[in-house]
Amino acid sequence: MSIIGWIILGLLAGAIAKVLLPGRDPGGLIGTTVIGIIGAFLGGWISTRFLDRPISNDFYDTATWVAAVGGSLVLLIVYRLLFGNSRERR
């Protein structure tokens, strides 16, 4: 899969992660989108590096989607832990 494919997958994975973890994030839509793209790359890297599961070149491979959404979820959780939830009043 090309870099453009990973970016599109990251956009979709970020949207799925946002649906699974609702709430307002400090960064809004653009921040969540960037987290989705980086999370897709992170999930693919973790999958190939530590789980010994090579990522297929097929865009519709289930393992690729699970890795991308999982990476996005992990990154979104870490982002919220580091920068807090914007629902809190300061």
N, C-alpha and C positions, 0 to 999 in steps of 0.2 A: 504494500500500500504506500502511496506517495505521501509526501509531507502535507499536501493539500487534503488528502484523504484523512490523515490524522487530525488536522485542524477541524475539518467538518465533523469528524467523530467526536472530537473534544467539545465542540459547541453543543452537540446533541447530548453528550455525556454530562456536561455541566448543567444542562436544562433538566435532565433526569435526576441528577444529584440534588438540584434545587427543589424539585418536586418531592423527593424523598426526605429532605431536610428543610421544611418550610421555615420561613422567618426572614426578617430583614437582616441583611448582611452589611457590614461596613464596607462599602465599595459599590453597592448597587448591582445593576445588570452587567455593566462592563467588567467589574471585579469578578463576578460569578462566572462570566464567560471566559475570562483569562484563566481562572482557577480550573474550569472544565478542560481547557486545552492543555494546560500544564499537567493536570491530573490524568488525562488520557495518556500522555507521554510517560508519566510516572508509573501508571498502572501497567503499561506495556513493558517498561523496563523491569519492574519488579517481577512480572510474570516470566519474562525470559531469563532474568538473572538468578532469581532465588527459587522459583517454583519449577524451573526446568521445563517450562511450557512455552515453546516458540510461538510467536504471534504469526498467524496466517496472513497472507497477502490479500485474502478475501475480505471485503468490507462487511459482509454479512455473517462473519464467523461469530458464533455465540461467545467463545472464549475471549475474543478481542473486545467485544462489547462489555462483558463482565469485568475485564481488566480495566477498561477505560472508565466505566462508571464507578468501580471500586476505588480507583486512584483519585477520581474527582471527589468522591465522598470523604476519603481520608484527608485530602488537601482542604476541603471545605471545613471539616471539623477542626483541623489544626489552625486554619485561618480564623475561625470563630474563637478558639481558645486564646490565640495570641492577641487579636484585636478586639475581642468582645462582641457582644450582640448589641446592635444599635437600638434595640427596643428599650434598653436601660436608659433612664434619664440621668444626666450628670449634673 
